[in-house]
Amino acid sequence: MSAIVEPISPNKALTMNTMMDENVEQKKMKMQDDESLREEQLLESDHGSSEGENELEPKVQEPKLYIICPGRPDLELSEPFFSTPKECLFTLKEASRYKLKFSFIVSNNVVYGFKYINTTWKAGVRVDKSQVMLGSFEPRKEPYVYELEEDVTPSGVFARGLYTTRTQVIDEKERCYVDIKYYFDIQRQWPESS
């Protein structure tokens, strides 16, 4: 049995070549899509494991609060400590410059939206409340140190006396890492013992 071969017109040959090129192109695209899908699945599985790691709650360790006054030794407040109205932690001179400094170590996971909140009362009346955004901090072995802007203690007869302060450091999820309450005094002069 012999086969009959018909000649192909140039237009038909061009159409067949185009169809073959399209088929090859479609196969290439399908292979690329399959490869992209595999990559996405790998990324998702990796992301899933990193999400599991991100579920670890961050830890803030060794938090310390320093009160720095020019020409005076730094006052260090670290937990745990004991403070009562009769045994206030420190005395500041009225109208003196001071600033606060924090030191802490972050472990386990990143702390996002770290915020310092300081509330001060005198004779049961709130006289000051300040909040400062400290930022986000990654875990590391070395302590982070953060200094706030310099401020001045109030002065005058009504400013002198005993104050109560509550200092908190929280993150964006309202998890509290530092929550200390202490008493301090503002007097006309620096105490002689310090």
Disulfide bonds with the S-S distance in Angstrom:
none
